[in-house]
Amino acid sequence: MRIDSEIEQQVRRSIELDSAISSREICIESHDGVITLSGTVSSYRERSTIFSATSRAPGVCAVVDKIEVIDKIEVVDKIEVNDGEHLIRAQAALPDQLIPLPVSRHPAPNGRRLSAHR
């Protein structure tokens, strides 16, 4: 069985070798083969790529992902459409896959039934 410092080095090497990962500000901690990742990245795709690279590293049993995506909206261009009115085109860091949301199976307050229709 590998020691934690060796596993951390393997994970760091896996991340550094992946050309799709530009962030070098990722904290890697290992405890009995369970890797905890933390830090910030600029996209959900990069976060996912770091998670995958970590999962493939030798000695990794599980990955706890605490990486945060910096929510920034970047204005791409601004076009004047009328006097004083502008159309702004922007891009943002949005997830490129579905985000699972927890669903409660508990009854609604006061026993009322919730409906999507009003």
N, C-alpha and C positions, 0 to 999 in steps of 0.2 A: 504494500500500500504506500502511495506517495505521501510525503509530508505536505502540509498546507503551503509552505513557501514555494515548493516545486510546482504545485498545481497553479498557484498565482502566476508564476513565471510562464507556464505553458499557456495560460489564458491570455496574458499580455502579448505573448508571441503570436498567438492566433489572431488577436485583434489587430496587431501591427502589420501582419502579413496580408490582411484583407484590404484591397485597394478601394473598396466602397466605403470604408470607414475613415473619416477625416478627423474626428474628435480624438484628442489625446488627453482629455481631462476626465477620464473615467477611473473611478476608484474601484479596486478589485480586492475583495476580502474572501478568504477561504477558511472554512471550519469543517473539518472532516469531509472534504470533498464537496461541500455545499458552498457555491460561490454567490456572494452578494455583490451586485453591481450598483454603483451610484455615480452621480454626476449629471451633467447636462449635455444635450445634443441639439442640433438644429432641425431634425426631422424624425418622423416616426419610422421612416424607412431605415435610417441609420441606427435607431434604437433596436429595431428588429434584427438588423444585420449583426450588431454587437451581441445580441442574445444568441443568435445562431452560431456565431464564431465561438462564443464561450461554451455553448452546449457541446460542441465537437471537440473541445480540447481534452487531451488525455487526463484521466483522473477526476473529471467533473461528474458528480453524481446528480446534482440538481442546481438550478440557477434561480436566485431571487433577484428580480429586476426592479430596482428603485431609480432607474434613470429617468430624468425628467426631460421633456421636450420643451424647448424655449418657444413660447407662443409669440411669434412675431409676425406681423403683417407687413409685407414689403410692397410699397407702391411701385408698380411697373411703369405706368404712364398715366398722364392726365390729359384728356382731350376736351376742348371747349366745344359744347354742342349748341349753346345759345348764349346770348349776352349774360355773362356772369354765371352760367350753369356749366358744370363740368362733369364729365364721365370719368370716373377713376377706375382703372383696372389694377387689381392687386393680387398678390399670391400670399398664401399663408401655409404654415406647417399644419397639415391636417392628416389624420391617419388614413392610410391607403387600404385598410382592411376594417372589417366590422369590429366594434368595441363591445365586448360582452357586458351587459348590465344586469345586476342582480335583480331577481324578481321575487317579491314577497308573496307568499301564499296565505298570509294572514288576512282575516276579514277586515273590511273597511271599518273606520271608526263608527260607532253607534249602530253597527250591523247593517248599514246602508250598502247597497250594491253600486259599484262604480261603473259608469258607462262611458264609452268613447264618444257617444252621440249626445247632443244637448237637446 
